[in-house]
Amino acid sequence: MEIVDEHKERFERMKLLFDLNKHITTLATGTLLLMAGLYERVFKTPVWKALAAFTFILFAATVICSVIAMFSFAMYSRSTHNTPADPIRWGATFFSLALVSLIAGVLAFVAFVLKNL
């Protein structure tokens, strides 16, 4: 009984982490679209173009890492109750990378906008 309860608990954690990664992906892709619109329409002669490119790369990395983490967490739900796959190592690594690149991207984007306003 204890193994089944532990599996259910881990399965719920994987679902929560999967949902969190969906939200991170949505935020990053939305920011990429916002950046494209602002860069094209608002900043006619932008300063720190390299920072804009770096910000774009950070948000793209966020999306990629988050999708890899989602696949890792989703793999847990496809495993059997007797031999569950352990997505913690890959999922946690890419989840952490997604969070770090999201935060760095937001900070870089804010710096770019403030410099160009």
DAKA-V139627 format. One record per pair of residues at least 24 apart in sequence whose ideal C-beta (glycine too) atoms are under 8 Angstrom apart, sorted by the first residue. I is the first residue (numbers start at 1). J is the second residue. If there is no record, write none. Layout:
# DAKA-V139627
((I;J) (I;J))
This chain:
# DAKA-V139627
((3;81) (4;81) (7;81) (7;84) (10;76) (10;84) (11;76) (11;77) (14;73) (14;74) (14;76) (14;77) (14;87) (14;91) (15;73) (15;77) (17;69) (17;73) (17;91) (17;95) (18;70) (18;73) (18;74) (20;95) (21;66) (21;67) (21;69) (21;70) (21;73) (21;95) (21;98) (22;70) (24;62) (24;66) (24;98) (24;99) (24;102) (25;62) (25;63) (25;66) (25;67) (25;70) (27;102) (28;59) (28;60) (28;62) (28;63) (28;66) (28;98) (28;102) (28;105) (29;59) (29;63) (31;59) (31;105) (31;106) (31;109) (32;56) (32;59) (32;60) (32;63) (35;59) (35;109) (38;113) (42;116) (43;116) (46;112) (46;116) (47;115) (47;116) (48;111) (48;112) (48;115) (48;116) (51;108) (51;111) (51;112) (51;115) (52;112) (54;108) (55;105) (55;108) (55;109) (55;112) (58;101) (58;102) (58;104) (58;105) (58;108) (59;101) (59;102) (59;105) (59;109) (61;97) (61;98) (61;101) (62;98) (62;101) (62;102) (62;105) (65;94) (65;95) (65;97) (65;98) (65;101) (66;94) (66;95) (66;98) (68;94) (69;94) (69;95) (69;98))
